[in-house]
Amino acid sequence: MAWIPIHDQPYDPVPYRPARVTAEESLRAAADLRARMDERRTVRAFSAEPVPEQAVIDAIAVAATAPSGAHQQPWTFVLVTDPEVRAKIREAAEREEQISYAGRLGEEWLSALRPLGTDQNKPHLTDAPYLIVVFEQRYYLDEESDEQHKHYYVDESVGIAVGMLITALHLAGLAALTHTPSPMKFLSEVLNRPRNEKAFAVIPVGYPADDATVPKLIRKDLEQVLVRF
């Protein structure tokens, strides 16, 4: 069934009867997911080794199941494999990053980035076999009629979807990086996106390079982020 905008549609509930798992199965699955996700790290050095495209597409399909404000699903995932297009994205991103690292970010921000070892050079944009450029749809646009309808909780909805995308990629054995060059208007121009879309993040995807390293970081303990009432 083709999707149509949800505005002005009647409320039409359908039964929801998911399979119930035992408490033991639930605990086992939760513990396994916790352990696997604790191994996830952001990677900036990618191998050129081919990645099964279907694994990436399935991860995007998982992201597209995310909850969204008024079920408006205000996201577009652009999968980029063309080397020339990725080169254009890298060139434009590095141009903006050079300005940022030269002072646009401000000293406090630059100080926060130093432990991560980042700089204006972004080889991951051309080294990784895939780029997923995520766009948020600020409003629904019917390109034939030029009709517009407001979307709600766009940032929250797209942020949840990106989190699910990163999780799905990791569970598929792939590495990813959430790259947010600022400003990102060049992505709309390079990828010829419609006016209702705004770039949210660029996510390189692939296998880590054999010599990949990551910063020595420590995650907060659960007790530091969990509050009970």
C-alpha positions, 0 to 999 in steps of 0.5 A: 500500500502506498503511503499518503500524508496522514493529515485529514485522515480518519482515526482507523485503529487495527489490532496489535498483538505482538508475540509475548516472550518469556521473562527469561527471553527478555532478560537474555535479549536485553543483556545481549543487546547491551553487551553488543552495543557497548562495543560500538565505537565511532570510526573515522578510518574506513577500509575500501573493502566492499560491504554488502549493499543489502545490509546497508539498505536493511539498516536504513529500513530499520531506521525508517520504522522509528516513531515520529511526530504525528507519524509523518516520517519526516526523513529522507535517506540518500545513499551515495556510492558514486565516487565523484559525488562523494568527492564533491561532498568531501571537497565542500565539507572540508572547505567548511571545516577549514573555516570552522577549525580556523576559528568559527567554532570558538575555543571552547568547542575546539577544546572539547574536540581535541581529545577526539583527534579530529581536524578539518581533513575528512578522508572518511567521506571518500574512503568509506564505500557508502555515505548515508546523507540524512535529510529532515523534511521541515514540511510535507511538499507535494511537488506536483501541486506545491501543496505544503503541510507542517511536520511536527517534532522533526528534529526529535523524530529524525534524531531517533531514526538516526539512532536506530540507523547507527544501532542497526549498522553496528548489529550488522557488523558495520562501522559508522560515523555521524558527521555534521559539518556546519553549515550543511547547505552544500549537501542539498545542492550537491544531492539536488534535494527539494526545498523542504529538506534540510541536511541532518547528518552524513554517515559514512558506513563500511568496515574499519580500516586494518589500522583504525584507531579510536580515542581512549574514552570512558563512557559514563557509568549507568549510575551517572545517567539513570535516575529512579523515582 
